[in-house]
Amino acid sequence: MALLAPESAVPSTLVALVVLRVPAWACLLCFTSYKERLRICQIFSGVEGPEREKCEKAFTAAFQGLLDTEINYDERNHLHDAFTQMTHSLQEMATARGSFEVAFPDAAQKIQEVITQLKEAPACIPPCGLQEVARRFRCRGCYSTVCDLPLDCPVQDVTVTRGQQAMFSCTVNFQLPKEEITYSWRFAGGGLRTQDPSYFRDIPRAEGYLARIRPVQPTHRGTFSCVIKHDQRLLARLYFFLNVTGSPPIKETELQSSFREVLLWAPREAEMIEPWRPSLGELLATPEALTPSNQCLLAATAAIASASLTLLAWMFFRWYFSGN
């Protein structure tokens, strides 16, 4: 999957050159404009003439070694700044009547040193997902690419005894953006083990990366899917095939039989997944449970407890001193 960098500092004329399949001049073409390169050669060798053409050829030849360069997409602005500084330095050398045959190879060497100091892009982590953190910028063509991995992750098998609890964790092994991440859940019933989107139906009110089903019943046997998005852009789809085994305890069977007609108990798809609302012990024992909403809840609880203690202490001292 290859995309043109949306926020690149690449000049607009470059896009036309790429579309017309004009030979790319490595990173030099991506981060400088033709007008800038022409101006440098005009200062070095004059406005027109064979010497200026020689200068232009020497300019592009000096940077041929950077043709296949790939950098971390987030570092492209740093490289652009280095090229901007390079053009200013070359203009100063040209004004000082320096030699372009010496200046261009020296400038290319300095750019190469800058590239080696840039932060490398993280490696792609299989088996799935749109991993923006691993996006790379390629100088050959001046475009960016992401990992060539499918959005659909392999199906995970989950086996639970009937009447027990099933827990699903919608997490991936690569770094997600820190903001605007949403989770939604879908279900393909009838015991299907599938990734075909046509079999899935949305589960209302099922949000968050942790979800559970309790008590698990045979009607829950099938494939659950969690969809991860960033600002409405699909990042990954996870699948969990829930296999329900065994029979419920005898006491549970008798209890359900006694109250079945009164309660009209039956698992409903709209309520089969409930958000995980951990207890205080679970919050402290499970670091990933400390979501922003849970942190706010803990802070509110602590504030109320502190205010209550302060109020009780004030009432006690007021009563004590009024008695004296």
N, C-alpha and C positions, 0 to 999 in steps of 0.2 A: 504494500500500500504506500503510494508516494503522493505527497501533496505539496503544492507550492506554498512556501512559507507565507502565512497570512500577515505577519508583522515584520517581515524582513526589511532590511535597509536597502534591498536591491533596487537599483534605478529602474524606472518604468521601461526604458529602452531595452533593458536586458530581457524582459519578457518577450518582446518581439523577436529578439535575436534567437532566443531558445526555440520559439515556435517555428521560426524559419530555418532552424537547424544550422545556424552559423557556428563554426567551431568555437568551443568555449575556451577561454584563456584562464582557466583555473579561478582561484579566489580573486585574482586581479579584476576580472570582469564583474564578479559578484559585488564587490565593495568599492569600486571606483567607476566613474562615468567616462564615456568617450571624450567628453569635453574636457575633463580634468587631465586625462592622459595626453590629449592633443596639446593642451596649454603647456604642459611640462616640456614636450618635445619642441614646441615653438620657441620656448625660452632657451633650450639647449642649442638648437641648430637653425633657428630661423623659421619664418612663416611658411615658406615653400622651398622645394628643391629636393634633390636626391638625399641630402644629409638628413632631412627631416624624416623621410621614409625609412632610412637606415635606423634612425632613433626609435621609430615606432616598432620596427621589427625586433630591435634589441630589447625594448621594453617588455614585449609579450614573451620573448624567448627566455628572459630572466626568470619568469614566473611559471614556466611550463612544469617545473618540478612540483608545483602545488595543485596540479590538475585533479588528482584523485583524493584530495584532502577531504576528510570528514571531521566535523567538530560537534560538540554538544550544542544542541539548538539554542539553549539558554545562554550560550557564550558568544553568539554571533554578534551581538552589539559590541562586545569587547574587541572582537577582531575588526569590526567596522571602524572603531575608534583608532586602532593601530594603523589601518590603511589611511585614514584621514591625516593622522600625524605624519605618515610616510610621504603623502603628496605635498604637504607643506615643506618637509625637509628637502625633497627633490627640487621644489621650486626655488628654495634658498640656494641649493647647490648650483642650479642652472644659472641663477642670477650672478653667482660668484664665479661664473665661467668654468665650472667643473666639467669633468668628462662623464657623459652618460654611460659609456662602456664600463666605467668603474662604479658609478652611482647605482645603476639598476641591479647588478648582482648583489651588491652590498645591501640594498633595500630588501631584496628577496630573502636574503639570509636572515635579516632582522625579523621579518614577518614570520619566517619559519621558527625562529626562537620563541616568538610570541605564541604561536600555535602549540608548541610543545608545553607551554606553561598554562594553557587553558584547562579548565576542569573537564575531565572526561565524562561522557555520557554513561549512565549506568547500563549494564548489559541487560538484554531482554531476558525475562524470566518466564519460561514456559510453564503451563501449556496453553495459556489463553489470556485474552484481555487486551484492550487498547491502552498501552503504557506510554502516556505522554512524557513521563519523566525520562524515558529512554529515547526520545525523539532526537534525530541527528540532522545536521545540515550538510549537504554535499556540494562541494564547489564545482564538480562536473555537472553542469546544468543548473546550478544555483537553486536547488529545491530541498525540501525536507522530507524525511521518511520516518515511519514508526515501525515497530516490530511487526514482522509478517506472521502474526498469530491469529487464530480464530477468536471471535467474540464469545462463542459458546464453549464453556468449560466442560470437561468430562463429567459424566453422571457419577455422583457419589451414592453408594448404597448404605442405607440406614435401616437396621433391623431392630424392631421394638416389640416387646410382648404386649398383647392386648391389655388395655386398662392402665398401662404405664404412660410415661411422659416421653414425647419426642421433642428434641431440641435441634434447631437448625441455625448454623452460624454462617451468615453471608459475608465471608471475608476472603480476600485474595492475597497472594504472596508477593504482590508488587505494590509500590507506593501509590496511594490515591491522592487526588487534590484535597487540600484541607477544608475547602468550603464548597457549598452548593452540591453536596452529594445526596442523592435520594435513592431509596430502596423501595421496590414494589415486589409483591409476591403473586404467583399464579399457580394453578393446580390442574393437572391432567389426571382424572380419576379412572376408575374401572380397572385398576391394577396395571395401567400402562407404564412401561419404562421407555420414555421417548424424549426427544429434543425437538420434535416437530411442533412449531408454534401454533398450528391450526387446532391442536388438541387441548390447548391450555385456555383457561378462563381466569380472569382477574379475581383476586380475593379482596373484597372491600375491607378497608380499615386495617389492613396488614402492612405496617410500615416498620422501618428500622432494620438493622442488620442481624438482630437476634429475634427469633420467633419460636414458639413452642405449641405443641398440641397436647392437650390432656383432658380426659383420658383418651388414649389412642384406641380406635375401633377399626374393624375390618373395612369400613367404608372409606377410611383414610388411606388405604393402600393405593399407591400411584406415585406420580412424579410431581414434586414441588419445584418451582423455579423462582429464583431471586434475580431481579433485574437491577443492575447498578448503573446509575446515570450521573453525569456531571453537567449541570446546567443544560439538562434535556439531551445531552449527547451520550449515547450508549457506550459504556466502558466494558461491561462483561455481563454474561448470563450464567448463573450457577444452577445446577440441577441436583436434586436429592430424591432418590427413589426410596420411598418408605415401604418396607415390607413388614406386615403385621403378622406375628406368630402367636401360637398358644391360645389358651382360653382364659377368661377372667376367673378370679378366685370364686369359690362356691358362695361365700357370703355376699360378694358383690352381685352375683347372678340372682340370688334370692331377693336382695334389696331392690334391684332393678325390676324384677318381675312384679314385686308388690306395688311399686309406685309408677309403673310404666303408663297405665291408663290415666292416672291422676296428673302426672307431670308431662305426659306426652313427650317423653325423652327421645330425642333423635338428633344425631349430629347434623348440623346444617353447614353447608359449604361456606356461607358468608361469615361463620363464626368459628371455623375449624382452626384457624391460626389466631392466637392471641399474642399481643406484644408482651415481651418479657419485662415484668416489673419486679426487679430483684428486691429482696429484703435487705436490711442494713448489713447483715452478716455477709450476704452474697456480694454486696457492693464493695465491702472492704476486702473480701477474699478474691474477687475477680477484678483485676485492673481494667479490663476492657469494658466492664459494665459501667464505668464512670463516664457516661455520655454527658454532653452539656446540660441536658434536661435533668439528669440525675444529680449532677453537681449543684445545679440551682436548687433542687429539692433538698439536698443535704445542707446547703447554706441557709435556706429558709428555716429548716428545722432547728439548726443551731441558733439562729437569731431569735426564734420564738422561745426556745428553751432559756437562752440568756436573759431575754426580757422578762420572762416569768420569774426567774430566780431573783432578778433585780427588784421586781415589784414585791415579791414576798419578803425580801430583806427589808425593803423600805417600810412595809406595813408592820413588820415585827418591831423595828426600832421606833416607829411612831407610837405603837401601842405601849412599848416598854417605857419610853420616856413620858408619855402622858399619864401612866400609872404612878410614876414617881413624882 
